[in-house]
Amino acid sequence: MEAIESAHIENMELLMEIVNLKTKLSKIYKQIGPSSSEYVTLSIKLNLLMNKYFEEKTKNLVRI
């Protein structure tokens, strides 16, 4: 039972940062498009954070 509960533990701080970045990216895309340096920088940061999130999820699943 404990293993099942640990699989549902989420890094809420990381998830909120991902959601905030996605929102910012959407706004920037609508305003100035994907070729701005700010958009590219935030896209890279979002990609890194999502990779970090998936790595954490994978580690939690492997422990079960």
ABEGO torsion letter per residue (X at the ends): XAAAAAAABBBAAAAAAAAAAAAAAAAAAAAAEAABAAAAAAAAAAAAAAAAAAAAAAAAAAAX
